[in-house]
């Protein structure tokens, strides 16, 4: 009996609780529907119109463009600075074209025709097989010379007289016994004689040239193609190629023997007068001389001598080969001593 009553009480409580929950739920729906209670409204997300969005995009792009331009300007400035600080490249000089063989020019000072002798090597001196050679001409050796200009003939008496008249050249011996033809105008086209080495050097410098070296003189006479014995070849001279052996009792006008021209067209290198060159003389110089532009011996003895090249009108045929070397003290003048000048390229 008690068990039955307890069961009824549980049933009543369960049903009552259910009705209570239903009542609460129903009441809540009514309150929500009427707006008496409710949840907070969600925060509204602001909206943007199209113009505003476009403007913001334009602003963003402008900032990016400016940033890119600034970076480019910085890079350009850096490049310019590096270029400005970089070492300046040295321009390569344009090489001067060397004159061709046969080129000539005329000195504006004394009217001398000069002939170009191109750069290159040649054989200087004499071989043991040439029986006329002297010890001072040996050994034969290869020499390289830079290009230069050589007077086509010896300096004439008329040229030297004009230099004296200008007050820039020293006078030379001329009286009834020595150099009696100096004041005769018909001899003005003969080579000047009775000149010392110093007088010859002074003349060349006054007219803008210089005395040739011994090597320059020999190359002018020999050329570079062979080791010829004479300017015209290997045949000893005759009366058509050079004035020697007292064929005339004195000099002849310069250029009187065109058949004796050297391979470059230079005249009178053999005969007429011996010619002063710049070098100091040493009998053994060829043993130790440099193979590029040899300047001559460096002897310092007060009695040293200078070299003369080319036989004179007084010399016998033995002395006419072009490698022959003569020598004399520089302050000594003579009736068979003259000179010609040279100039660098």
MOGIUR-V363090 format. One record per residue. N is the residue number from 1. SS is DSSP state (H for helix, E for strand, C for the rest). PSI is psi in radians with two decimals (none if undefined). BURIAL is b if it has 16 or more other ideal C-beta (glycine too) atoms within 10 Angstrom, else e. Layout:
# MOGIUR-V363090
n:ss:psi:burial
N:SS:PSI:BURIAL
N:SS:PSI:BURIAL
This chain:
# MOGIUR-V363090
n:ss:psi:burial
1:C:-0.81:e
2:H:-0.64:e
3:H:-0.64:e
4:H:-0.69:e
5:H:-0.68:e
6:H:-0.67:e
7:H:-0.64:e
8:H:-0.71:e
9:H:-0.75:e
10:H:-0.67:e
11:H:-0.71:e
12:H:-0.73:e
13:H:-0.69:e
14:H:-0.79:e
15:H:-0.69:e
16:H:-0.71:e
17:H:-0.67:e
18:H:-0.79:e
19:H:-0.60:e
20:H:-0.77:e
21:H:-0.70:e
22:H:-0.68:e
23:H:-0.74:e
24:H:-0.77:e
25:H:-0.74:e
26:H:-0.77:e
27:H:-0.69:e
28:H:-0.66:e
29:H:-0.73:e
30:H:-0.76:e
31:H:-0.69:e
32:H:-0.73:e
33:H:-0.63:e
34:H:-0.10:e
35:C:0.12:e
36:C:-0.51:e
37:C:2.81:e
38:C:2.98:e
39:C:2.63:e
40:C:2.43:e
41:C:2.48:e
42:C:2.58:e
43:C:2.28:e
44:C:2.35:e
45:C:2.08:e
46:C:2.45:e
47:C:2.70:e
48:C:2.47:e
49:C:2.99:e
50:H:-0.73:e
51:H:-0.71:e
52:H:-0.72:e
53:H:-0.76:e
54:H:-0.72:e
55:H:-0.75:e
56:H:-0.67:e
57:H:-0.72:e
58:H:-0.72:e
59:H:-0.72:e
60:H:-0.77:e
61:H:-0.68:e
62:H:-0.76:e
63:H:-0.73:e
64:H:-0.73:e
65:H:-0.79:e
66:H:-0.70:e
67:H:-0.71:e
68:H:-0.75:e
69:H:-0.72:e
70:H:-0.75:e
71:H:-0.68:e
72:H:-0.71:e
73:H:-0.71:e
74:H:-0.76:e
75:H:-0.74:e
76:H:-0.76:e
77:H:-0.70:e
78:H:-0.75:e
79:H:-0.73:e
80:H:-0.75:e
81:H:-0.72:e
82:H:-0.68:e
83:H:-0.70:e
84:H:-0.61:e
85:H:-0.18:e
86:C:2.56:e
87:C:2.42:e
88:C:2.24:e
89:C:2.32:e
90:C:2.12:e
91:C:2.44:e
92:C:2.10:e
93:C:2.50:e
94:C:2.10:e
95:C:2.42:e
96:C:2.25:e
97:C:2.26:e
98:C:2.40:e
99:C:2.66:b
100:C:2.82:e
101:C:2.37:e
102:C:-0.12:e
103:C:2.47:e
104:E:2.81:e
105:E:2.80:e
106:E:2.27:e
107:C:2.25:b
108:C:-0.16:e
109:C:-0.93:e
110:C:0.02:b
111:C:0.16:e
112:C:2.35:b
113:E:2.27:b
114:E:2.52:b
115:E:2.43:b
116:E:2.32:b
117:E:1.96:b
118:C:2.81:b
119:C:2.71:e
120:E:3.12:e
121:E:2.70:e
122:E:2.93:b
123:E:2.13:b
124:E:2.45:b
125:C:-3.01:b
126:C:2.70:b
127:C:2.85:e
128:C:-0.43:e
129:C:-0.30:e
130:C:1.90:b
131:C:-0.35:e
132:C:-0.14:e
133:C:2.54:b
134:C:2.83:e
135:H:-0.65:e
136:H:-0.26:b
137:H:-0.02:b
138:C:2.74:b
139:C:2.80:e
140:C:2.37:b
141:E:2.72:e
142:E:2.30:e
143:E:2.35:b
144:E:2.29:b
145:E:2.50:b
146:C:2.78:e
147:C:2.62:e
148:E:2.95:b
149:E:2.38:b
150:E:2.40:b
151:E:2.39:b
152:C:-0.52:b
153:C:3.09:b
154:C:2.70:b
155:C:2.34:b
156:E:2.87:b
157:H:-0.70:b
158:H:-0.70:e
159:H:-0.78:b
160:H:-0.64:b
161:H:-0.66:b
162:H:-0.58:b
163:H:-0.69:b
164:H:-0.78:e
165:H:-0.52:e
166:C:-0.13:e
167:C:0.21:e
168:C:-0.14:e
169:C:2.53:b
170:C:2.60:e
171:C:2.82:e
172:C:2.93:b
173:C:2.27:e
174:C:1.94:b
175:C:-2.99:e
176:C:-0.39:e
177:C:-0.69:e
178:C:2.16:e
179:C:0.89:b
180:C:-0.28:e
181:C:0.08:e
182:C:-0.68:b
183:C:0.15:e
184:C:2.08:e
185:H:-0.45:e
186:H:-0.17:e
187:H:0.14:b
188:C:-0.38:b
189:C:0.16:b
190:E:2.77:b
191:E:2.46:b
192:C:2.44:b
193:C:3.09:b
194:C:0.65:b
195:C:2.40:b
196:C:2.95:b
197:H:-0.71:b
198:H:-0.70:e
199:H:-0.69:b
200:H:-0.78:b
201:H:-0.76:b
202:H:-0.78:b
203:H:-0.90:b
204:H:-0.71:b
205:H:-0.65:e
206:H:-0.49:e
207:C:0.21:b
208:C:0.38:e
209:C:-2.77:b
210:E:2.88:b
211:E:2.45:b
212:C:2.75:b
213:C:2.89:b
214:H:-0.68:b
215:H:-0.70:b
216:H:-0.72:b
217:H:-0.81:b
218:H:-0.68:b
219:H:-0.67:b
220:H:-0.59:b
221:H:-0.60:b
222:H:-0.58:b
223:C:-2.99:b
224:C:-0.03:b
225:C:-0.42:e
226:C:-3.12:e
227:C:0.85:b
228:C:2.68:b
229:C:-0.44:b
230:E:2.79:b
231:C:-0.56:b
232:C:-0.14:b
233:E:-2.55:e
234:C:0.02:e
235:C:2.25:e
236:C:2.71:e
237:C:2.69:b
238:C:-3.02:e
239:C:-0.16:e
240:C:-0.17:e
241:C:-0.43:b
242:C:2.72:b
243:C:1.98:b
244:C:3.01:b
245:C:0.51:b
246:C:0.65:e
247:C:-0.55:e
248:C:2.58:e
249:C:1.04:e
250:C:-3.05:e
251:C:2.94:b
252:C:2.80:b
253:E:2.54:b
254:C:2.55:b
255:C:0.25:b
256:C:-0.17:b
257:C:1.26:b
258:H:-0.42:e
259:H:-0.26:e
260:H:0.26:b
261:C:2.61:b
262:C:3.03:b
263:C:-0.36:b
264:C:-0.03:b
265:C:0.35:e
266:C:2.42:b
267:C:2.76:b
268:C:0.48:b
269:C:-0.42:b
270:C:2.28:b
271:C:3.07:b
272:C:-1.38:b
273:C:2.66:b
274:E:2.64:b
275:E:2.22:b
276:E:2.41:b
277:E:3.05:b
278:E:-0.46:b
279:E:2.54:b
280:E:2.45:b
281:C:2.40:b
282:C:2.27:b
283:C:-0.57:e
284:C:0.32:e
285:H:-0.61:b
286:H:-0.33:b
287:H:-0.58:e
288:H:0.00:e
289:C:2.54:b
290:C:2.73:e
291:C:0.01:e
292:E:2.07:e
293:C:1.01:e
294:C:2.27:b
295:C:-0.13:e
296:C:2.98:b
297:C:2.70:b
298:C:0.46:e
299:C:2.47:e
300:C:0.10:e
301:C:2.41:e
302:C:-0.32:e
303:C:0.26:e
304:C:2.73:e
305:E:2.75:b
306:E:2.75:b
307:E:2.50:b
308:E:2.56:b
309:E:2.67:b
310:C:2.19:b
311:C:2.80:b
312:C:3.11:b
313:C:-0.31:b
314:C:-0.29:b
315:C:2.53:b
316:C:2.95:e
317:H:-0.50:e
318:H:-0.54:e
319:H:0.09:b
320:H:-0.18:b
321:C:2.53:b
322:C:-0.31:b
323:C:-0.07:b
324:C:2.37:b
325:E:2.26:b
326:E:2.82:b
327:E:2.57:b
328:E:2.77:b
329:E:2.52:e
330:C:-0.45:b
331:C:0.24:e
332:C:2.13:e
333:C:2.85:b
334:C:2.82:b
335:C:-0.19:b
336:C:0.42:b
337:E:2.08:b
338:E:-2.68:b
339:E:2.91:b
340:C:2.90:b
341:E:2.91:b
342:E:2.96:b
343:E:2.63:b
344:E:2.80:e
345:C:none:e
